[in-house]
């Protein structure tokens, strides 16, 4: 069975349809929604807005099939994405939406503790805030995302960022 591949771009949609596909938003709406959430969170901490990058979206989309075959969230190897960081989310396809997928990253801000990265989490584990800090990292300027459905039950959100954030030793929230 072929799986669905949605590349979110402000201009185009690459789509290999399956009977299981039911992504509720056209590509421009989904890209705009993802960018709007990122930029709303960035504005709240005084970070400049991100720009949508179709090349980052394509890079994110290229990882979708592998991620779906794994059936769990595993970051792609960093050496395969130089100059990029990556945020991942997954949700049951029947109940997913852009807000639900990206919302898992936004709620991490409740655990953000001012300090030098990676010592920035109230839980003591930097991974508990890393998606959020990457979203709002002030020196990151571009984002591109893709949503991949496994054609059965799961949807995966993959966002790529450039230049990378979450730099050790940088102060959050001042620098991140």
N, C-alpha and C positions, 0 to 999 in steps of 0.2 A: 504494500500500500504506500502510495506517495504521501508525503506529509506536506502540510501547508507551510509556506514560507512567506511571511509578510515583511517586506522591507519598508520601514517607515521613512518616507522622504517627503519633503514638501512638494516635490514635483512628480514623483512616480511611485508606482506600486508594482512589485514583482510578486506574482502570485501563482503558485502551483496548486490548484484547487483539489480538495477532496470532499467527500460527502460529510465529513466531520467538521468542516470549517464553518464557523459562525462568528467570526470576529466582528464586533458591532460597529466599528468606526472605519470610515474610509481612510486611506493613508494620510491625507493632508490633515484630517481632523485628529487622528491619533498622534501624528508628529507634533501638531500644534499643542495638543493636550500635554504631551510629555515635556515639551519645551516650556510650556506655561508653568507647570508644577516646578520644574527646576528653577526657572527664573523668579517665581514667587518666593521660593525658599531662599534664593540668593539675595533678593531684595531685602528680605527680613534681616539679613546679617550684614548688609552693606556691600555685598559682592556684585560686580558688574554682571549684566546678563550674558548668558551663553548664546552662541550661534549654532544653528543646526548644521551638521556636516554630513552630506550624503555619503562621503567616502567612509566615515566612521560608522554610519548606519549599515553600509554594505559589509564592512568588516565584522560588525556585530552579527549580521544575518548569516555570514559564512560559518559562524560557530553554532548556530541554532540546531542543525541536524545532529551534530556530535553531542550537544548537550541533551537533546531529546533521546538519543540512543543510550546515554548514560542513565537517564531517568532520575537524575538528582542534580543539585547545583554543585558544579565543580568549575572553578575558574580555568580559562584557557591558559596555557603556558605563557608567561610574560615575554619570553624570547620570541614568541610568535606574534606579539603585538607591541613592538618597540614604540615608545613615545605615547602609549595609551594605558589607561586604567580601565577597569571593567566592573560594572555592577550587575548582579544577577538577581532575578526573582522568578518564582514559579507559583502557579496557582491552578486549581482545578478549573478546566476550561469552561464548564457549564456555568460557573459563577464569576468569571474573571472580567475585569475592566481595567482600563488604563489607571484609574484612580486606585483601584484595589492593588494592582501590581506595584506601582510606584509608591503607594502609601506605606508599604512595609519598610521603605527606606526613610521616609519622612518621619515616622514615629521614633526613629532612633535618636532624634534631637533631644528627647526627654532625658537621655542618659549621657549627653555631652557634658563634659566637665572641662572648664578652662585649664589649659596646660600645654606642654610641648608634646606634639605627636610622637609616639603613640600613647602617651599617658594622658588620655583625654576622655576616659569613660568612667562613669560612676560605678560600673560593675567591675572595673579592673581589667576588662578585656577590650582592647581597642577595636576588635572586630564587631563589637556590639554597636559601634557608631560609625564604622568605616564607610558604609554606603552613603549615609547622610553627609559626612565630611567631604567625600568626593563630590557629591552634588553641589556643595557650596564652596569648594576650595577656590579661593579668590584668583589664583593665577591660571586656573583652567579656563579656557575660552571657547571650546567647542564640544559638542555632544552629538552623537548619532546613536539611534536605538533600533532594535528589531524585535518583533514578537514572533515567536515560532510555536506552532501547535504541533504536538506529536501525532495528531490525527485520531487520538484515542481519548485521552482525558486530561492532559496537561498542556498548559501554555507557559512559555518561558519568555521573560523580558530580559534582553541583553542590551546594556548601554555601554558605549565606549566614550572615553573622555580624553581630551588632549588640550594642552600638555597635562601630564599626570599630576594628580594631587596626592594627598596623604604622604607627605614628605617628612621623614623622621627629623625631629628637632625643631620643626616649624611650630609656632604658637597658634593655638586655636582658642577662641575664634578670631583673633586678630589677623592671622595670616591665612587661615583656612577658610 
